[in-house]
Amino acid sequence: MPCGEVSNRWGNVIGNVGAQPGLDHEILLKAYYPMAFVKEKVLEVKHHTANLFHFKTTRDSGTRFRDGEFLMIGLEVDGKPLLRAYSVASPNYEEHLEWFSIKVPSGPLTSRLQHIKIGDEIITNSKAVGTLVMDNLKSGRNLYMLATGTGVAPFMSLVRGLETYERYDKVILIWGARYVNELAFKDLLENLNEHDTWGEITQGKFVFYPTVTREEYANRGRITDAIYNGDFYKRTGVSLFDKEKDSVMICGSMAMNLELKAYFQEKFGCIEGSGSVQGDFVLEKSFVEK
């Protein structure tokens, strides 16, 4: 995945990790510096593959976010904060924070972060931002969440969020990866409607469609193809997308983001949502290719 980096006047390196594109550093510098940091303790760490891991931390009482937003998180290196933007992968009512990351052996942060253990500390800011939020979309029938790789992180917050199911009749996550073992939350998502806690929130409204590109699996191919050729609709029985009734969130590689943005704008005449306009679709505008 593209990953831009820039050094600010304090010597901190700012960039991006995961399957999300490189960050627009000018936006982040304006939004976050100077910023206050809090320390969080690592509660759990799970390594899903050689390249993917998921971890849970404490949550400072002052940390507030809407489901789908991201924070700057990182480690202190030589007495200075080394930070990246991570979408929060836990719903906003939880008392802990969850994160999903790739491992980049040469990455300034992830080369270190992948070795964290229970009891270690990370640093975060406490003010979240982002465009993948309910406020930026109209309410309606179906909410589609389209993700590749670690781009699923903000949707792990949203699919367990209270407001999500208050505003839509169905909440649909289409998640693509190369291999099945990269679908790190597959078991949880396949059983979300039956979960003792989250099943009470979803009320049977959640639909999960995982697909992979590089090995045999029930759903095979790119998520864009599954939508374009109708396989997704045939396999799930979900009604065809209707701009007047449905909304879309997109988070993945820059190529996929731009392809799907063009698809929904040109084929359906969809309007992109923002803080000032409740639209038909949103993608994370702070991420641009570098």
C-alpha positions in Angstrom: 0.0 0.0 0.0 1.3 3.5 -0.7 2.8 5.1 2.4 3.9 8.7 2.5 6.0 10.1 5.2 7.0 13.6 6.3 9.0 14.9 9.2 7.6 17.9 11.1 9.6 20.5 13.1 9.7 18.2 16.1 11.3 15.4 14.1 8.2 13.2 14.3 7.3 11.1 11.3 3.7 11.1 10.2 2.3 8.6 7.7 -0.1 5.7 7.4 -0.3 2.0 7.9 -2.6 -0.8 6.8 -4.5 -1.2 3.7 -5.5 2.4 3.7 -3.7 4.7 1.2 -1.0 7.2 2.3 -2.1 10.2 4.4 -2.6 13.7 3.3 0.1 15.0 5.7 -0.9 18.7 5.3 -4.4 17.9 6.6 -3.1 15.9 9.5 -0.5 18.5 10.5 -3.2 21.2 10.6 -5.6 18.9 12.5 -3.3 17.4 15.1 -0.3 19.6 15.9 0.2 20.7 18.5 -1.8 17.9 20.2 -2.0 16.4 23.6 -1.2 12.7 24.0 -2.4 10.1 26.4 -0.8 6.8 27.3 -2.7 3.5 26.9 -1.8 0.1 28.1 -1.9 -3.0 25.8 -4.5 -5.5 27.0 -4.4 -8.1 24.3 -2.4 -8.9 21.1 -3.3 -11.4 18.4 -1.1 -12.1 15.4 -3.4 -13.4 12.6 -0.8 -13.9 9.9 2.9 -13.0 9.3 1.7 -9.6 8.1 -1.4 -8.8 10.2 -2.1 -8.3 13.9 -4.9 -7.0 16.1 -4.5 -5.5 19.5 -6.6 -4.0 22.3 -5.7 -1.2 24.7 -7.1 0.7 27.6 -9.2 3.9 26.8 -8.6 7.2 28.5 -11.8 8.7 29.9 -11.1 11.8 27.7 -10.9 9.9 24.4 -14.1 10.5 22.4 -14.9 9.3 18.9 -17.8 8.5 16.5 -17.9 5.0 15.1 -15.7 5.1 11.9 -13.3 7.8 12.9 -9.5 7.5 13.3 -6.9 8.6 15.9 -3.2 9.1 15.7 -1.4 6.3 17.7 2.2 5.3 18.1 5.2 4.9 20.3 7.7 7.1 22.0 11.0 6.7 20.1 14.1 8.6 21.5 11.8 10.7 23.6 9.6 11.8 20.7 6.2 10.5 19.5 6.3 8.4 16.3 2.7 8.4 15.0 0.4 6.9 12.4 -3.3 7.3 11.7 -5.3 4.2 12.7 -9.1 3.8 12.4 -10.6 2.7 15.8 -11.8 -0.8 15.3 -14.0 -1.0 18.4 -17.5 0.7 18.8 -17.6 3.9 20.8 -19.4 2.6 23.8 -16.7 0.1 24.7 -14.3 1.0 27.5 -11.3 -0.3 25.6 -9.9 0.5 22.1 -9.1 -2.0 19.3 -6.7 -1.6 16.4 -5.9 -3.6 13.3 -2.5 -3.3 11.6 -0.2 -4.7 8.9 3.4 -5.4 9.7 6.0 -3.5 7.6 9.5 -4.7 8.4 11.0 -1.5 7.3 8.2 0.7 8.5 9.4 3.3 11.2 6.4 2.5 13.4 5.1 -0.9 12.5 8.5 -2.5 12.6 8.4 -1.6 16.3 4.6 -1.8 17.0 4.4 -5.5 15.8 6.4 -6.5 18.8 4.2 -5.0 21.5 3.2 -7.2 24.4 0.5 -7.2 27.1 1.4 -4.5 29.6 3.3 -2.3 27.1 2.3 1.3 26.5 1.3 3.1 23.3 0.5 6.8 22.9 -2.6 8.2 21.2 -4.2 11.6 20.8 -7.8 11.9 22.2 -9.5 13.8 19.4 -10.7 11.7 16.5 -11.7 12.8 13.0 -12.8 11.2 9.8 -15.5 11.1 7.2 -16.7 7.5 7.5 -19.4 8.5 10.0 -23.2 8.2 10.1 -23.6 12.0 10.2 -22.3 12.3 6.6 -24.9 9.9 5.1 -28.7 10.0 4.7 -30.6 7.2 6.5 -32.4 4.5 4.5 -32.8 0.9 3.6 -29.4 -0.6 3.1 -26.0 0.6 4.2 -23.1 -0.9 2.2 -19.6 -1.0 3.7 -17.0 -1.9 1.0 -13.5 -2.7 2.3 -10.3 -4.4 1.4 -7.5 -5.5 3.7 -7.2 -3.5 6.9 -9.6 -1.0 5.4 -12.2 -3.0 7.4 -11.0 -1.4 10.7 -13.5 1.5 10.7 -16.3 -0.9 9.8 -15.5 -3.2 12.7 -16.5 -0.2 14.8 -19.6 0.6 12.7 -21.0 -2.9 12.4 -21.2 -3.1 16.2 -22.4 0.5 16.6 -25.8 1.3 18.1 -26.6 4.2 15.7 -25.8 2.1 12.6 -28.8 -0.2 13.1 -31.1 2.6 14.2 -30.7 4.3 10.8 -30.7 1.3 8.3 -32.9 -1.8 7.7 -29.8 -3.8 6.7 -26.1 -3.2 7.3 -23.9 -5.0 4.7 -20.2 -5.5 4.9 -18.4 -6.7 1.7 -14.8 -7.4 2.7 -12.1 -8.5 0.2 -8.6 -9.9 0.9 -6.1 -12.0 -0.9 -6.3 -15.1 1.3 -8.9 -16.4 3.7 -6.5 -16.2 6.7 -6.3 -12.4 6.0 -10.0 -12.1 6.9 -9.0 -11.8 10.5 -12.5 -11.2 11.9 -14.3 -13.7 9.6 -15.6 -16.0 12.4 -16.9 -13.0 14.5 -18.6 -11.4 11.6 -20.2 -14.6 10.3 -21.8 -15.1 13.7 -22.4 -11.4 14.6 -26.2 -11.7 14.5 -26.1 -14.6 16.9 -23.5 -13.1 19.3 -24.7 -12.9 22.9 -24.0 -9.1 23.1 -23.9 -7.7 19.6 -26.7 -9.9 18.4 -29.0 -7.7 20.5 -27.7 -4.7 18.6 -27.8 -6.1 15.1 -31.2 -7.7 15.5 -30.6 -9.9 12.5 -29.9 -6.9 10.2 -26.2 -7.6 9.5 -25.1 -9.2 6.2 -21.5 -10.3 5.7 -20.0 -11.1 2.3 -16.3 -12.1 2.5 -14.4 -12.7 -0.8 -10.8 -13.6 -1.7 -8.7 -13.3 -4.9 -5.8 -15.8 -4.6 -7.3 -19.1 -3.4 -10.4 -21.2 -3.7 -13.2 -20.0 -1.5 -17.0 -19.8 -1.6 -16.8 -16.2 -2.8 -13.9 -15.7 -5.2 -12.8 -12.4 -6.8 -12.6 -8.7 -6.3 -15.4 -7.0 -4.4 -15.9 -4.7 -7.3 -16.5 -7.6 -9.6 -19.0 -9.1 -7.1 -21.0 -5.9 -7.3 -20.6 -5.2 -11.1 -21.6 -8.8 -12.2 -24.3 -9.2 -9.6 -22.8 -12.2 -7.8 -23.2 -10.5 -4.5 -26.9 -9.8 -5.0 -27.5 -13.4 -6.3 -25.7 -15.1 -3.4 -27.2 -13.0 -0.6 -30.6 -12.1 -1.9 -30.0 -8.4 -1.1 -32.0 -6.0 -3.3 -30.1 -4.2 -6.0 -28.5 -0.9 -5.0 -31.0 2.0 -5.2 -29.6 5.5 -4.7 -32.9 6.7 -3.4 -32.9 4.1 -0.6 -29.3 3.0 0.0 -26.0 4.5 1.1 -22.3 3.4 0.8 -19.1 3.6 2.7 -15.8 2.8 1.0 -12.4 2.1 2.6 -9.6 0.3 0.9 -6.8 0.8 -1.6 -6.7 4.2 -3.4 -7.4 2.4 -6.7 -10.5 0.7 -5.3 -11.7 3.9 -3.6 -11.5 5.9 -6.8 -13.0 3.2 -8.9 -16.0 2.8 -6.7 -16.4 6.5 -6.2 -16.6 6.9 -10.0 -19.0 3.9 -10.3 -21.5 5.3 -7.8 -21.3 8.8 -9.2 -21.4 8.0 -12.9 -23.8 5.0 -12.8 -26.2 6.2 -10.2 -25.6 9.9 -9.8 -24.7 9.5 -6.2 -23.6 12.5 -4.1 -20.6 12.3 -1.8 -21.4 13.1 1.8 -19.5 15.4 4.1 -19.9 17.3 7.3 -22.1 19.8 5.5 -24.1 17.5 3.2 -25.7 14.1 4.0 -24.8 12.3 0.8 -25.3 8.8 -0.8 -21.7 7.7 -0.2 -18.5 8.5 1.7 -14.8 7.6 1.7 -12.0 8.7 3.9 -11.0 12.1 2.5 -7.9 12.4 4.6 -6.3 9.6 2.7 -4.7 10.4 -0.7 -2.1 8.6 -2.8 1.5 9.7 -2.4 
